[in-house]
Amino acid sequence: MKTVEMEDTYINKIKQINNNGKYAVLTMGCQLNENDSEKIAGMLKESGYEKTDDLSQANVIVFNTCCVRENAEDRLFGKLGEVKKYKEKNGTIIAIGGCMMQEKHIVEKIKESYPFVDIVFGPHTMQDFPKDLYNSIVENKKIEDILDIDGNIVEGIPVVRDDKIKASVPIMNGCNNFCTYCIVPYVRGRERSRNPQDIYDEALELSKQGYKEITLLGQNVNSYLVSEKKNGLDVNYNVHKVDGEDYLVNSFATLLKLINTIDGIERIRFISPHPKDFTDDVIEAIKNSDKVCNLIHLPLQSGSTKVLEKMNRKYTKEQYLELANKIKEEIPNVQFSTDIIVGFPGETEEEFEDTLDVVKKVGYEQIYMFIYSRRVGTVADKMENQIEENVKHERFNRLKKLAEEKIEEGNKRYVGTTQKVLVEGKSKTNENIYTGRTETNKVVNFEGNDEMIGKVIPLKIVSEHMWYLKGAKE
């Protein structure tokens, strides 16, 4: 592990030349991407910049990119065309970071088609952004700061969080799975786990700041520390600050138990686990940890064993269903969310029907559905039998219809029950209505007051709607 030291020097240097500057960070990606953006914002704030949502007023604009789906590229290039005028008029510094910058063909396109971009940096060099920014300002030169090797996990980067109730805490970075459709292992590198003491300290500090819910993040959270074990490294970490006693953390299950001991944190979530690593000790930890939410994200991707094999997912349809049933048996009132890809190369109608069959049998609370998107550099991109777009969309619509039917069916079981709701604030569309979420992440709208914000309160569910429930004080 590394801590930020040299970057503090550049933060101070920028402060000396910064004249009430403003910054904007635009995030294009997953929750890990959003967490990285909070750190980029933290470094800019420490450098003396103030946040603005008006791009025309920003002295520094940072795009934090994702490369999981093709539409992220389209969005980036569209935004670059938009901000070019600010560069020409105001001399705005334009920086692009994130996973997409690990793709050489994207970096080359930026150099050729968007030469006004000042800084390009990858996720492995994010902590060096103050140095890159300073050199770009002072020396007026283009900066390309990208590592092709796996980066270190760096501690001590300042963070700016907009949400004051819920926060994300990364526990690891990278992935060793090499699913054939996914570019992540190539851009984020191999799995590296944070020291549990650092994770515990961050979660403890969040509790002191009044945060009520934390989400543990990783590309494959339930392989936490596994990669270090495989490399023969010492993973018998001792965390020394729980009731004055050592607390051994050597797996994801023991990490969950540790975080569960923190006073003030009322809810713990985690994403994303991998079904092949969902071991019995993880199930036991969820069952016996009162703060770990009973909504489990269990990515399916496809319900067909043949497609799963082509995806390199390392489990079958039958193994997935067996796991879901085991979890249901062990954890009362558990619910599931999932990810599903429609139209993977070679997917037949029968194989797509297998996916619909799993959806019917599991009964997901939430489904994140994606049309397969080819990613340069992945195995699946080179596969034959790519599915026609019209077939992908037809199947997607059928899955969406089934998912909504199951969600509507599931919503009915909430009516008449009392749910513990973490109140997040006022509704964006009605200032007289407040909104929060159940432990299973269902949105609940209700009449309340400002004193409820940030608290977990019991609400009786009086009616159900497709995307929210209506609650009332008992």
C-alpha positions in Angstrom: 0.0 0.0 0.0 1.1 3.6 -0.7 0.0 6.8 0.9 -0.2 10.2 -0.8 2.9 12.3 0.0 4.4 13.8 -3.1 1.0 14.8 -4.4 0.4 17.0 -1.3 3.4 19.1 -2.5 1.7 19.7 -5.9 -1.6 20.5 -4.2 0.1 23.3 -2.3 1.8 24.5 -5.4 -1.5 24.7 -7.2 -3.0 26.6 -4.3 -0.4 29.3 -4.7 -1.3 29.9 -8.4 -5.0 29.2 -8.2 -7.1 32.3 -8.3 -10.5 31.2 -7.0 -10.8 28.6 -9.7 -13.7 26.3 -10.2 -13.9 22.6 -11.2 -16.4 20.2 -12.7 -16.1 16.4 -12.7 -18.3 14.4 -15.0 -18.6 10.7 -14.1 -19.4 8.1 -16.7 -19.4 4.6 -15.1 -20.0 2.3 -12.2 -19.9 3.0 -8.5 -16.2 2.4 -8.4 -15.9 5.0 -11.1 -18.1 7.3 -8.9 -15.8 6.7 -5.9 -12.8 7.6 -8.0 -14.6 10.9 -9.0 -15.0 11.7 -5.3 -11.2 11.4 -4.9 -10.6 13.6 -8.0 -12.9 16.2 -6.6 -11.2 15.9 -3.2 -7.8 16.6 -4.8 -9.2 19.6 -6.7 -10.9 21.0 -3.6 -7.7 20.7 -1.6 -6.0 22.5 -4.4 -8.3 25.5 -3.8 -10.9 24.9 -6.5 -14.7 25.2 -5.9 -17.2 22.9 -7.5 -19.5 24.2 -10.2 -22.2 22.4 -12.3 -21.9 25.1 -15.0 -19.2 23.9 -17.4 -18.9 27.4 -18.9 -17.6 28.6 -15.5 -15.2 25.8 -14.8 -11.4 26.4 -15.0 -10.8 22.6 -14.9 -13.1 20.0 -16.4 -12.4 16.3 -15.7 -14.2 13.5 -17.5 -13.9 10.2 -15.5 -14.6 7.5 -18.0 -15.9 3.9 -18.2 -15.3 1.5 -21.0 -17.8 -1.3 -20.2 -20.3 -0.3 -22.9 -20.0 1.5 -26.2 -22.4 4.3 -25.4 -19.9 5.6 -22.9 -17.5 6.3 -25.7 -20.3 8.1 -27.7 -21.1 10.2 -24.6 -17.5 11.2 -24.0 -16.9 12.3 -27.6 -20.1 14.2 -27.6 -19.2 16.0 -24.4 -15.7 16.8 -25.7 -17.2 18.5 -28.7 -19.3 20.5 -26.3 -16.5 21.8 -24.1 -14.1 22.7 -26.9 -15.7 26.2 -27.0 -14.8 26.7 -23.3 -11.2 25.7 -24.0 -11.0 28.2 -26.9 -12.8 31.0 -25.0 -11.6 30.6 -21.4 -8.5 28.5 -21.6 -10.2 25.8 -19.6 -8.0 22.8 -18.7 -9.6 19.6 -20.1 -8.6 16.3 -18.5 -9.8 12.8 -19.2 -9.3 9.9 -16.7 -10.7 6.5 -15.9 -10.7 3.1 -17.5 -11.3 4.2 -21.1 -7.8 5.8 -21.0 -6.3 2.4 -20.7 -7.5 1.6 -24.2 -4.8 2.6 -26.7 -7.1 3.1 -29.6 -9.2 5.5 -27.6 -6.2 7.5 -26.5 -5.0 7.7 -30.1 -8.4 8.9 -31.3 -8.3 11.7 -28.6 -4.9 12.8 -29.8 -6.0 12.9 -33.4 -9.5 14.2 -33.2 -9.5 16.2 -29.9 -6.0 17.7 -29.7 -7.3 20.4 -27.3 -7.4 17.9 -24.4 -4.7 18.8 -21.9 -4.4 15.7 -19.6 -5.0 12.0 -20.1 -4.6 9.8 -17.1 -5.6 6.2 -16.1 -7.0 4.7 -12.9 -3.5 3.5 -11.9 -2.2 7.1 -11.9 -5.2 9.0 -10.5 -3.3 9.9 -7.3 -0.8 11.9 -9.5 -3.4 14.2 -10.9 -2.3 17.2 -8.9 1.2 16.9 -10.4 -0.2 16.5 -13.9 -2.5 19.5 -13.4 0.3 21.7 -12.1 2.6 20.8 -15.0 -0.1 21.4 -17.5 -0.9 24.9 -16.1 2.7 26.0 -15.5 4.4 24.4 -18.5 1.4 24.6 -20.9 2.1 21.1 -22.2 0.0 18.0 -22.9 0.2 15.3 -20.2 -0.2 11.6 -20.8 0.1 9.7 -17.5 -0.9 6.1 -18.1 0.6 2.8 -16.7 0.2 -0.5 -18.5 1.0 -2.4 -15.4 -1.2 -2.9 -12.3 -1.1 0.1 -10.1 -0.8 0.2 -6.3 -3.7 0.8 -4.0 -3.0 4.3 -2.7 -4.4 5.5 0.7 -4.9 9.0 1.9 -6.4 10.6 -1.2 -8.8 13.4 -0.1 -12.5 12.8 -0.8 -15.5 15.0 -1.5 -18.8 13.2 -1.1 -22.1 14.9 -2.1 -24.2 12.4 -0.2 -24.1 12.9 3.6 -26.1 9.7 4.5 -24.7 7.0 2.3 -21.1 6.4 1.2 -19.1 3.9 -0.8 -15.9 2.2 0.5 -13.7 0.4 -2.0 -12.2 -2.8 -0.6 -10.3 -4.0 -3.7 -9.4 -3.1 -7.3 -9.0 -5.2 -10.4 -10.3 -8.6 -11.5 -8.9 -12.0 -12.2 -12.0 -13.6 -13.9 -11.5 -12.6 -17.5 -15.2 -12.9 -18.5 -15.0 -13.0 -22.3 -17.3 -10.0 -22.8 -15.5 -7.8 -20.2 -12.7 -5.3 -20.6 -12.2 -4.6 -16.9 -9.3 -7.0 -16.2 -7.4 -5.3 -19.0 -7.9 -1.8 -17.8 -8.2 -2.2 -14.0 -5.5 -4.9 -13.8 -5.3 -7.9 -11.4 -7.0 -8.1 -8.1 -5.4 -6.1 -5.3 -7.0 -5.9 -1.8 -6.9 -3.0 0.6 -5.5 -3.7 4.0 -8.5 -4.3 6.3 -7.2 -1.8 8.8 -7.5 0.9 6.2 -11.0 -0.2 5.3 -12.1 -0.3 8.9 -10.6 3.1 9.6 -12.4 4.7 6.7 -15.8 3.1 7.7 -15.2 4.2 11.3 -14.6 7.8 10.2 -17.7 7.7 8.1 -19.7 6.7 11.1 -18.3 9.5 13.1 -19.3 11.9 10.3 -22.9 10.7 10.6 -23.1 8.3 7.7 -25.7 5.6 8.1 -25.1 3.3 5.2 -21.9 2.1 3.4 -21.5 0.1 0.3 -18.3 -2.1 0.0 -17.1 -1.9 -3.6 -15.0 -4.2 -5.8 -15.1 -5.8 -9.2 -15.4 -9.1 -7.3 -15.8 -8.3 -3.6 -16.1 -11.9 -2.4 -12.7 -12.8 -3.7 -11.3 -10.2 -1.2 -7.8 -11.2 -0.2 -8.1 -14.5 -2.2 -5.6 -13.3 -4.9 -3.1 -12.5 -2.2 -3.5 -16.0 -0.8 -2.9 -17.5 -4.2 0.3 -15.5 -4.5 1.6 -16.9 -1.2 1.5 -13.6 0.6 0.7 -13.2 4.3 -3.0 -12.3 4.7 -3.4 -12.9 8.4 -4.0 -9.3 9.1 -4.9 -8.2 12.6 -7.1 -5.2 13.1 -6.5 -4.0 16.6 -9.3 -1.5 17.3 -12.4 -3.5 18.1 -13.1 -3.4 21.9 -9.4 -3.4 22.5 -9.0 -6.9 21.0 -7.3 -8.2 17.9 -9.8 -9.0 15.1 -8.5 -11.4 12.5 -9.5 -10.5 8.9 -8.5 -13.0 6.2 -11.5 -13.2 3.9 -14.6 -11.3 2.7 -16.7 -13.0 5.3 -14.5 -11.9 8.2 -14.4 -8.4 6.7 -18.2 -8.2 6.8 -18.2 -9.3 10.4 -15.6 -6.6 11.3 -17.5 -3.7 9.6 -20.7 -4.9 11.3 -19.1 -4.0 14.7 -18.9 -0.3 13.9 -21.4 1.8 16.0 -23.4 4.3 14.0 -23.4 2.4 10.7 -26.8 1.0 10.4 -26.7 -0.6 6.9 -24.0 -2.4 5.0 -24.3 -3.3 1.3 -21.8 -4.7 -1.2 -21.3 -5.0 -4.9 -20.4 -6.9 -7.0 -19.9 -10.5 -5.8 -19.3 -13.4 -8.2 -21.5 -16.5 -7.8 -18.5 -18.9 -8.1 -17.0 -17.3 -5.0 -20.2 -17.1 -2.9 -19.0 -19.5 -0.2 -20.8 -20.8 2.9 -18.9 -18.5 5.2 -20.1 -15.4 3.3 -23.7 -16.7 3.6 -23.2 -17.2 7.3 -21.7 -13.8 7.8 -24.7 -12.1 6.1 -27.1 -14.2 8.1 -25.5 -13.3 11.4 -24.5 -9.7 10.8 -27.5 -7.6 11.7 -26.4 -4.6 9.6 -25.7 -6.4 6.3 -28.8 -5.9 4.1 -30.8 -8.8 2.9 -30.7 -7.7 -0.7 -28.0 -9.6 -2.4 -26.7 -8.7 -5.8 -26.1 -12.0 -7.6 -25.0 -11.4 -11.2 -26.5 -14.0 -13.6 -25.4 -12.6 -17.0 -27.1 -15.5 -18.8 -29.4 -18.4 -17.7 -27.9 -20.7 -20.3 -25.1 -23.1 -19.3 -23.7 -23.0 -22.8 -23.6 -19.2 -22.9 -22.2 -19.1 -19.4 -19.3 -21.3 -20.6 -18.7 -19.1 -23.6 -18.7 -16.1 -21.2 -16.1 -17.9 -18.9 -18.4 -17.4 -15.9 -17.3 -20.7 -14.2 -20.8 -21.8 -13.1 -23.8 -23.5 -14.7 -27.5 -22.6 -14.7 -28.1 -25.4 -12.2 -25.3 -24.3 -9.9 -26.6 -20.7 -9.9 -30.1 -21.8 -9.0 -28.8 -24.1 -6.3 -26.9 -21.2 -4.8 -29.9 -18.9 -4.9 -32.0 -21.6 -3.2 -29.3 -22.2 -0.5 -29.2 -18.5 0.3 -33.0 -18.3 0.5 -33.0 -21.3 2.9 -30.3 -19.8 5.2 -31.3 -16.1 5.2 -34.9 -15.2 6.1 -36.6 -12.6 3.8 -33.6 -12.4 1.4 -34.1 -10.8 -1.9 -31.9 -10.7 -5.0 -30.9 -8.2 -7.7 -28.9 -9.2 -10.8 -27.2 -8.3 -14.0 -28.3 -9.8 -17.3 -26.7 -9.5 -20.8 -29.0 -10.0 -23.8 -27.6 -11.0 -27.2 -24.2 -12.5 -26.4 -22.6 -13.9 -29.5 -24.2 -17.1 -30.7 -27.1 -16.9 -28.2 -29.9 -19.0 -29.5 -33.6 -18.5 -28.9 -33.6 -21.6 -26.7 -30.6 -20.3 -24.7 -32.4 -16.9 -24.2 -35.4 -18.8 -22.9 -33.1 -20.3 -20.3 -32.5 -16.8 -19.0 -36.2 -16.1 -18.8 -36.6 -19.4 -16.9 -34.1 -18.3 -14.3 -35.8 -14.9 -13.9 -39.1 -16.7 -13.3 -37.6 -19.1 -10.7 -35.5 -16.6 -8.7 -37.9 -13.7 -8.7 -35.5 -10.8 -8.6 -36.2 -7.5 -6.8 -34.2 -5.6 -9.3 -32.7 -6.5 -12.7 -30.0 -4.5 -14.5 -30.4 -5.4 -18.1 -27.9 -4.8 -20.9 -27.8 -5.4 -24.6 -24.4 -7.0 -25.4 -21.9 -4.4 -26.5 -18.7 -5.4 -28.3 -15.5 -4.3 -26.6 -12.3 -4.1 -28.5 -9.6 -6.3 -26.9 -12.1 -8.9 -25.4 -12.4 -12.5 -26.5 -16.1 -12.1 -27.3 -15.4 -9.3 -29.7 -13.7 -11.8 -32.0 -16.4 -14.5 -31.7 -18.4 -15.5 -34.8 -22.2 -15.4 -34.8 -22.7 -11.9 -33.5 -26.4 -11.4 -32.9 -28.3 -8.9 -35.1 -29.3 -5.7 -33.4 -33.0 -6.2 -34.1 -32.9 -9.6 -32.4 -31.0 -8.2 -29.4 -33.7 -5.5 -29.0 -36.6 -7.9 -29.4 -35.2 -10.2 -26.7 -34.4 -7.2 -24.5 -38.0 -6.0 -24.7 -39.2 -9.5 -23.7 -36.9 -9.7 -20.7 -37.9 -6.2 -19.7 -41.6 -7.1 -19.9 -41.1 -10.2 -17.7 -38.9 -8.3 -15.2 -41.6 -5.7 -14.8 -44.2 -8.3 -14.3 -42.1 -10.0 -11.6 -41.3 -6.7 -9.9 -45.0 -5.7 -9.9 -45.9 -9.1 -8.4 -43.2 -8.7 -5.8 -44.3 -5.2 -4.8 -47.7 -6.5 -3.7 -46.2 -8.5 -0.8 -45.0 -5.2 0.8 -48.5 -3.7 1.1 -49.7 -3.9 4.7 -46.2 -4.6 6.1 -44.0 -2.3 8.2 -40.6 -1.5 6.7 -37.6 0.1 8.1 -36.8 3.0 5.8 -33.6 5.1 5.7 -34.8 8.6 5.0 -32.7 10.3 2.3 -34.4 13.6 1.9 -37.2 15.4 0.0 -38.6 14.2 -3.2 -37.2 15.9 -6.3 -40.6 16.4 -7.7 -42.7 17.3 -4.6 -41.2 19.3 -1.6 -44.0 18.0 0.6 -43.0 14.4 0.0 -40.0 12.7 1.5 -38.2 9.6 0.2 -36.1 6.8 1.5 -35.2 3.2 0.9 -36.0 -0.2 2.5 -33.3 -2.7 3.4 -34.2 -4.3 0.0 -33.5 -1.0 -1.7 -37.1 -0.3 -2.5 -37.9 3.5 -2.9 -40.6 4.6 -0.4 -42.3 8.0 -0.7 -44.2 9.4 2.3 -45.2 12.6 4.1 -42.6 13.6 6.7 -40.4 16.3 8.0 -36.7 17.4 7.9 -36.0 15.8 11.3 -36.4 12.4 9.8 -33.6 12.8 7.2 -30.7 10.5 7.9 -32.7 8.3 10.3 -34.1 4.8 9.9 -37.8 4.9 10.7 -40.7 2.4 10.5 -43.3 3.0 7.8 -46.4 1.1 7.0 -46.6 0.4 3.2 -50.1 1.5 2.1 -49.8 1.1 -1.7 -47.4 -0.2 -4.4 -46.4 1.3 -7.7 -44.0 0.0 -10.3 -40.9 2.0 -9.2 -41.8 3.0 -5.7 -43.9 2.2 -2.6 -46.1 4.6 -0.7 -45.6 4.6 3.0 -47.2 6.3 6.1 -46.3 6.7 9.7 -48.1 4.1 11.9 
